[in-house]
Amino acid sequence: MRLGIISALAEEQHGLIEALESPFKHFYGMREYTAGKLWEIDAVCVLSRIGKVAAAMTAAILVEKFGVTHIVFTGVAGSGDKNVTVGDIVVAEQLIQHDFDASPLFPRFEIPLTGLSQFATDVHLTDRLAAAAAPVTRVHRGLIASGDQFIGKPGQIQALKAAIPSVLAVEMEGAAVAQVCFELGIPFAVIRTISDNANDDAAVDFMHFIKTVASRYAFEVIYNFCKSGSEPTFGY
């Protein structure tokens, strides 16, 4: 197994690269990929940067150039549900691109030629991530929505919830990684720490949270995940 760990921003992956044993850096496609052993697991860490295209490109390169067999995306997100509060963790069971609409040719949210609007994460990988997050903070599991928008303007989250009532969190990369992994047959999981309530204060709350809390949460979860078994047999 070779685990790819993706985050959009450096703060979301703080400490993980430093924890790699015998790290080796590769520069490709304007990104720095760092390979090594992460608590006995062969891993490659990389920052995708923000947005669906950036995340999709990064995931594809991890698989095609660096031979990654499993992918985990870790980062922050806005709350999409009143029961999901700042500091909670959401582990995705499905992901949807909330800004994708090819209607009337296809149903809203459906990705053409896949027949899917929601992409399911790998069950075993997701179970293991959720277990790793449980000692850190409160954990929710369910639907995460991704789009090339920072959700923080008046009315945005209300409109999104009206269209997708079951959404628990909103972010900008996960569903793109999900589509790439689905098409390439790669088991994947997405875990997000809630940084803001996707409201008028979202931008300020996001910047404060990512600098003070997000990096510690991400490190602890990935540490627990890796230490729970050096060579997991989840996925395929």
N, C-alpha and C positions, 0 to 999 in steps of 0.2 A: 504494500500500500504506500502511496505517496499522497500526502494531504496538502491541498492548496488552501491557504488562508488569505482571504481578500478583505480589505477594508477600503472605504473611500478616502478617509483622512488619516493622517499620522497619529492623531490622538486616539483613534479607535483601535490602534494596533500597538500602542505604546508598551514597550517592554518585551514584546514577543521576539522581535529581531535580536535584541540583546541577549535573550535566553537561548538562542540557537547555538548548538555546539558545532564547531568547525564551519562557520558560515562562509558561504561563497556567493558573491554578488554577480548577477548577470544584468546587463543593460540591454533592453530590447523594446522597440516600439515606444520610446520615450518613457519607459518605466524601469524601475529597479526591482528585480526579483532576487530574493535572498534565500538560498537553499541551505539546509543543514538538518541536524537532529534536534527536535523539539521534545524534550522529555521522552526520549527513545523512539519517537515517531519521525520518520522521514517526512520533511515538510518544506514547502516553499511559501514564503510570505511576500505579499505585494500590495501596494496601494493602487487601487483602480482609478482614483479620482472620482469626481461627482457625475452622476447621470447614467442613463441606461446604456448608451452607446459605449461609453468608457468602460462600464462594468462588463458588458458583453464581450468586448474586445479582449479585456484582461482574462476573463474566464476561458475563452477559446485559446488564447496563447498558453495559458497554464497547462491545458490538456495537450495541445498539438506540439508545443515546443519543449515543455518541461516534463511531460509524461505524468502529470497529476492524475490520480485515479479517483479521488474524492475531493469535494470542495466544500468549505465552510465560509460563509460571509458573516462577518461580525461588525456591528456598528451601532449607530443610534437611529431613532425614529421619533416621529410625533405620534401622540396618542390618537387612536381612531375610535375610542370607546370610553364612555364615562367611567367604566370600572377599571380601566387601565390608566394608572397614574405615573407621574414622573418618578423615576427610579425603579419601576417594574421592568421585567424582561419579557419580551414576546418571542417565542420560538415559532417560526412559521410551519404550518402544516400544508398550506397552499399559498400561492402568490398570484397576483393578478396585476396587469398593466392598466391602471385606472384611466389613463389618458389615451388608450388605444380605441379607435372607433372607425371601422371600415364599413359601417352600415351605409346604404342598405345592401351592399354586396354580401356582407357577413353580419351576424349579430354583434351588437355592441360588446366590446371587450374580447371577442373571439380573435385569436391569432390565425390569420388565413392559412389554410392547408394543413393545420394541425388538428382542427376540430375542437380545440381547447380554449377556454378563457382563463382557467385556473390551472397552474402547474403544481403538482403535489411534490413535496420534499420526500427524501428517502426516509422511510419509517424508522429504521434502526439507528441511523445517524441522528435523526431528530430526537428520538427517545434518549439517546446518550447525551446529547447537548442539553436537553431539558433537565436531566438528572444532574449534570455538571453545574447548571445555573441555580438549581434549587437551594444550595447552601448560601448563595450570594444574596438573593433577594426574591421577591414574589414573582412567580413565573406564570405566564398565560400561553396558551397554544391555540393557533387558529390561522385566520387569513390576514396576510399582509399585502397592502396595495402599494405599487410603485408607479412613479410617473416623473417626467422631467419638469417638475414644479416643486418649489418649496411651499408647503401648505402652511400658510400663516396669515393670509388676507381674509378680511371679513367675508363670511359666507362660504368659504371654500370647503371646510370640513363638513358643514351641514349638507352641502350639495353632494359631496362624495358619499356621505352616509346614506343619503336618500337613494343614491344609485346602487350602493353596495352596503347593505345594512350590517353584514356580518364582519366588516373590516375591523381589525383590532389596532393596527398601526399603519402609518404612512411614511414612505421613504422614497429614494430615488434610484435604486439599483437592483434590488433583490429579484424582482420578476424577470429582469433581463438575464441575469445569471441563471435563473430557473429555466428559461427557454433554451439557452445555450446547452445547459446540462441535459435537458430532456432530449434535444436533438442529437447530442453526442453520446447519450447513454451513460452519463456520469452521475453517480449518487451525490447528492448535495443537501445542504441544510443552511438555513438563514436564521440568525439570532440578532435581536435588536433590543437595546436598552432604551427606554423611553426618556427622551431629553426635554420634551415640551408637550404642551397640550394642543398644538397645531392651531393656535388662536393668535390674537393680535400681539401677544408677548412672545411668540414662538422664536423669533430671531434672537432676541436677547437671552431668553432661557436656554436656547440651543448652544450658544457660544459659551455661556457660563458652565453649563453642564458638561460639555465635551472636554473642557479644560480641567474640571475638578473631579468628575466622577467616572466618565465613560471609559477612560483608559484603565482604571483600576478594575472595573467590572469585567471588561473584556479579558484582561490578563488572568483574573481569577477563574473565569469560566473556562477559558482554553486550557489553563493549567489543570483544572479538575478533569476536564475532558481527556487530556493526554495521559494523565496519571492513572486514570481508571482502567487502563489496559494499553500496552505498548503496540500491539498489532491487532486492532479490532477486525472482526469478520463481518461487519454489517455490509449491506448493499450487495454488490455483485462484482 
